[in-house]
Amino acid sequence: MGKIFCILGKSGAGKDTVFQGFLSKHSDDFRPIVEYTTRPKRPKEINGKSYYFVAESIFSKLREKGKIVEERVYHTTRGVWRYATVDDGKIDFSIGNYLTITTPPALAALRSRFGDHAVIALYLEVEDGLRLKRLIHREEKSDAPDYAELCRRFLSDERDFSISELGRYRIKYHISNRKLADCIRCIEKIVNEVLSK
């Protein structure tokens, strides 16, 4: 039976880069779970690959049909942004393993839906100063930089990913993402261990 490997981490931890880097090396063995969101698309993001960028009305219809596995709502400086994992018929453990980016509460919802044995958490750790530099660099590339939102996310992550929260969600694997190649090698080792059991 397949597994869902979930990448978690604070803003600026490099989740998207690790996600894409791992999938580029293991596209035959892993399928991405693409989340849905109402937030605006960032430069270089691709609809259907980075996220499914949808209107609020689409979220409402998915919710009414019971398709939303888990949903997160963020009250940002640019309005309310929703993110969700949707049971859109694309998760089939008989055909392989999956990779997704998620949060601790979303991790709990995935475990509830698919079972603890099927959902494996991979937490990316990056020193706060380096994360902040990455976030500022990313924001500078935006057409309309929003440093207030950057600060809100940075501070919110201190609560959402505190040691007690990580313990509460039983996040076993902590991986340094200072260097991308080292991080991906560490994930490959963990994945091999998990899948060989």
N, C-alpha and C positions, 0 to 999 in steps of 0.2 A: 504494500500500500504506500502511496506517495505521501509526502509531507509538504507543509507550508513553512518556509523559512522566512521569518519576519525581521527586517532590519529596523532597528529603533535607534534614536539618538536625538540630542538637542539640535536646535537650529545651527547650521554651520558645521555640523559633524561630518558632512560629506556623504549623506545617505544616498542621494541621487547618483553621485559619481561612483560610489561603491556598487550600487544596484546595477548601473549600466556596465561597469567594468566586469562584474561577475557574470552577468548575462552574456556579454560579448564573448567570453571564454567558454561558457557552458550552455549555449542556446539549444543544443540538442537534448540536454538533460533537464532543463528548467524552463518553465513558462512564467512570464510575469503576470501578476494580478494587478490590473490597472484600476486605480481608484477613480471615483467620480468626485468632482468638486465644482462649486459655484464661483470660486475665486477667479480673477482674471488670469489669463495665460501670460507667463513670463517670456521674455525673449528666448528663443531657441527651443522652447517647449513645443511638443507636437501633440495635437489632439489625438487621443486613442493610443498614444505611446507613453507620454508623461502622465497624463490624466485624461479622463473624459471630461471636458469642460462643458458643463450643462447649465441651463437656466434653473431658477428656483422652482418653476412649474414642473420640470422633469423630476426633480427630487421629490416633490409632493406625490407625483404619480407612482414613482418607485416605492415610496413609503406605503401608499395605499395598497399596492399589490403585494406587500410583505417581502419585497426583494432586498431590502437593506439589511445586511448582516450587522453592521455597526455604523454609527454616524457620530462625527465630531462637529461641534459648532464653535467658531472663534469669532469673538466680537473685536474686530480690528479697527484701526484708525480709518480704514477705507470701507467699513461696513461689515455686515455679517457674512462670513465665509463658511461654507459647509464642505465637509469631506466625508466620503463613505466608501465602505467595501460593499459591493452589490453582488448578490447571487444572481448573476446574469447567464448562468448555464455554462460558464467557461471553466469552472473548477471541477475536474474529473480525476480523482486519485488513481484510477485504473490506468491512466496514460502517462503518469509521471509526477514530478515534483514542481513546486511553485515557489516564487520569490516575490515578496512584497515589502513595501515600506509602511510602517504603522506606528501607533502610539501605545503606551501601556493599556489604557482602557479598551482600545481597539483589539489589542492582543487578547485580552480577557474575553471579548465577544467572539473572536475567532476560535478560541479554545472551547468556549461554550457550544458553538455551532458544530465544530469539526472534531473536538476531543483534544485533551491535553497531549496525547501521544502523537498527534498529527501536526501540532503547531510548535515550532522551535523558534525561540527569541535570540537574536544576535544584536547585542547592544554596542554601538560604536562610541568610543571615548576619545575626546579631543580636549586638550587643555583650553581653558576659557579664553585666554589671550589670542590664541591661534584661531579659535572659532569666531571671535569678534572681528578679527582681521578679514577672515573669509566672508563674513556677512557684509561688512562694509564694502569690500571689493565687489561682491555680487550686486549690492544695492547701487553702487556707483554706475553700473552698466545699464541700470533701468532708465527708461525714458522719463519717469517721474519718481526719483528716489524718495523713499518714505522712511526716514531715519527714526521717526517716532514709533512706527510699526516694528522696525528692527529691534529697538530697545524693548518694546512690549514683549516681543517673542523671546528675546534673550532672558529677560527677568522671569517670564512665565515658565520657561524651561527649568529654572532653578527649583521651582516647586514640583513641576510635573515629573522631573527625573531625579528627585532627591534620593538619597540612599534608602530611606524608608519606603519610598514608592517603588523603587526597583526591587526591593525585597518583598514587598507586598504582592508584586506581580510575578514573583519567582523567576526572575531573569538571571539565568545561570551563566551565559556566555558573554563576557566583556572583552571587546577587541579594540586595541589601539588603532586609530586611523590617522596617525601622523604621516605615514608614507603609504600611498595607495597600494603599491605592489605587495608590501608586507601584510597589509590588512586583508587583501584578497587571498593571499596564501593561507593566512590564519583561518579565514572562513572556509576555504577548501578543506583544510584539515578537519575542522569541526563537522562539516557536512559529511565527509567520508566516514568519520567516527559514528555519527548518528545513523547514517544509512547502512552501515555494516552490522548494526545491532539486530 
